[in-house]
Amino acid sequence: MRKQTLAVATALALVFAAPAFAHPGKGKGDHFAKIDTDGDGVITTAEVEAASLASFAKMDANSDGFVTQDELKAHAEAMKAEHKAKWAEKKAGKEGKAAIADADPAKVAEWKAKKAERAAKYEAKKAEKFAAIDTDGDGRLSAAEFAASHVARMAKVDTDGDGRVTAEERAAAKAKKKEHKGKWRDKPAEQ
């Protein structure tokens, strides 16, 4: 069960890692342009629904209208492999940092312990997100549940409630997120 929860958490992380309203930037791609199919510079509810349903179809391996935890895991593993290959290609020929084997064993152990702690917290958070999206509680996501979660995220950015996200609204959301991250980073380590 723990492995399955971790797999679901990883899959959800990959699914939600590429925010629909991100600005183009170094290594991020232009997700906004992919969703803005009519190219008018504004994302509508219909465009968000269409993009989320297209993503859902890619994850629904057996085309039964539901994404199971196994399908999420398979999709996440495929995405992870793709990203890993792109990263390796990008790093080819560049000098890297010293190998972990060359590091102080005490620091390596500390790093691994912190990494395991973060992974456990991340797993719990992703399980919460899955449960929130799975509104009927059947342990699988329907296309409607998946699309509704993306529309709800859009609604948070759509500050004037007109069903459209403009460049100004995206910029405001990005600034708010950046401010929140800054506050989080400034917290003492024990919190």
C-alpha positions in Angstrom: 0.0 0.0 0.0 2.9 2.4 0.9 4.5 1.8 -2.5 1.2 2.4 -4.3 0.6 5.6 -2.4 4.1 6.8 -3.2 3.5 5.9 -6.9 0.3 8.0 -6.9 2.0 10.8 -5.1 4.8 10.8 -7.7 2.3 10.6 -10.6 0.3 13.5 -9.2 3.5 15.5 -8.7 4.4 15.1 -12.4 0.9 15.8 -13.5 0.7 19.0 -11.5 4.3 20.0 -11.8 3.8 21.9 -15.0 1.5 24.7 -13.9 -1.0 25.7 -16.6 -0.5 29.4 -16.0 3.3 29.5 -15.9 5.3 32.1 -17.7 7.8 31.0 -20.2 11.2 30.8 -18.6 14.5 28.9 -18.4 13.7 25.2 -18.7 9.9 25.7 -18.1 8.5 25.8 -21.6 5.5 28.0 -22.5 2.6 26.1 -21.0 0.4 29.1 -21.4 0.9 29.1 -25.2 0.0 25.4 -25.3 -3.3 26.0 -23.5 -4.1 29.2 -25.4 -5.1 27.4 -28.5 -6.6 30.4 -30.3 -3.5 32.5 -29.6 -5.4 35.5 -28.2 -3.2 35.8 -25.1 -6.1 34.9 -22.8 -6.9 31.4 -21.4 -10.6 30.6 -21.2 -12.3 28.0 -19.1 -13.0 26.0 -22.3 -9.3 26.0 -23.2 -8.4 24.8 -19.7 -11.0 22.0 -19.9 -9.7 20.9 -23.4 -6.1 20.9 -22.2 -6.9 18.9 -19.1 -9.0 16.4 -21.0 -6.1 15.9 -23.5 -3.7 15.3 -20.6 -6.2 12.9 -19.1 -6.5 11.0 -22.3 -2.7 10.5 -22.3 -2.8 9.0 -18.8 -5.9 6.8 -19.4 -3.9 3.9 -20.9 -6.9 1.6 -21.3 -9.3 4.4 -22.5 -12.0 3.4 -20.0 -12.6 7.0 -18.9 -10.8 6.6 -15.6 -7.2 7.0 -14.5 -6.2 4.5 -11.9 -3.3 4.6 -9.6 -1.4 2.1 -11.8 -2.0 4.3 -14.9 -0.8 7.3 -13.0 2.3 5.4 -11.9 3.0 4.3 -15.5 2.5 7.8 -16.9 4.7 9.3 -14.1 7.5 6.7 -14.9 7.3 7.5 -18.6 7.5 11.3 -17.9 10.3 10.8 -15.5 12.3 8.8 -18.0 11.7 11.4 -20.7 12.8 14.2 -18.4 15.8 12.2 -17.3 16.8 11.6 -20.9 16.5 15.3 -21.7 18.5 16.3 -18.7 21.3 13.8 -19.6 21.4 15.2 -23.1 21.6 18.7 -21.7 24.4 17.8 -19.3 26.4 15.8 -21.9 29.9 17.2 -22.2 29.7 19.5 -19.2 31.7 19.0 -16.1 29.6 18.0 -13.1 30.0 18.4 -9.4 32.1 15.9 -7.4 30.5 12.5 -7.1 28.6 11.7 -4.0 31.1 9.0 -3.2 33.7 11.8 -2.8 31.6 13.6 -0.2 31.9 13.4 3.6 30.0 10.3 4.7 28.3 12.2 7.6 27.0 14.9 5.2 25.8 12.2 2.8 23.9 10.5 5.6 22.4 13.8 6.7 21.4 14.6 3.1 19.8 11.2 2.6 17.8 11.6 5.9 16.6 15.0 4.9 15.7 13.7 1.5 13.7 10.8 3.0 11.9 13.2 5.3 10.9 15.5 2.4 9.8 12.6 0.4 7.5 11.4 3.1 6.0 14.9 3.5 5.6 15.1 -0.3 3.9 11.7 -0.4 1.4 12.8 2.2 0.6 16.0 0.4 0.1 14.3 -3.0 -2.2 11.7 -1.4 -4.2 14.6 0.0 -4.4 16.2 -3.4 -5.5 12.9 -5.0 -8.2 12.5 -2.4 -9.4 16.0 -3.0 -9.6 15.5 -6.8 -11.3 12.1 -6.4 -14.6 13.7 -5.3 -16.6 10.4 -5.4 -14.0 8.6 -3.4 -13.8 5.5 -5.7 -10.0 5.5 -5.8 -9.8 6.5 -9.4 -10.1 9.8 -11.3 -12.7 10.4 -13.9 -12.2 12.9 -16.7 -14.8 15.2 -15.1 -13.0 15.1 -11.8 -9.7 15.8 -13.4 -11.0 18.7 -15.6 -12.9 20.2 -12.6 -9.7 20.3 -10.6 -7.9 22.3 -13.4 -10.8 24.6 -13.8 -10.8 25.2 -10.1 -7.1 26.1 -10.2 -7.8 28.5 -13.1 -10.6 30.1 -11.0 -8.1 31.0 -8.3 -6.0 32.9 -10.9 -9.1 34.5 -12.6 -9.4 37.3 -10.0 -12.3 39.1 -11.8 -14.3 35.9 -12.2 -15.0 36.4 -16.0 -13.9 32.9 -16.9 -10.7 34.2 -18.6 -7.2 34.5 -17.4 -5.3 37.5 -18.8 -1.6 38.2 -18.8 -2.1 40.7 -15.9 -3.9 38.0 -13.8 -1.1 35.5 -14.5 1.5 38.1 -13.5 -0.3 38.8 -10.3 -0.6 35.1 -9.5 3.1 34.6 -10.3 4.1 37.5 -8.0 1.8 36.1 -5.2 3.4 32.6 -5.5 6.9 34.1 -5.5 6.1 36.1 -2.4 4.7 33.0 -0.7 7.8 31.0 -1.6 10.0 33.7 -0.2 8.1 33.7 3.1 8.3 29.9 3.3 12.1 30.0 2.7 12.6 32.6 5.4 11.0 30.4 8.1 13.3 28.9 10.7 14.3 25.3 10.0 12.4 23.8 12.9 9.0 24.9 11.6 
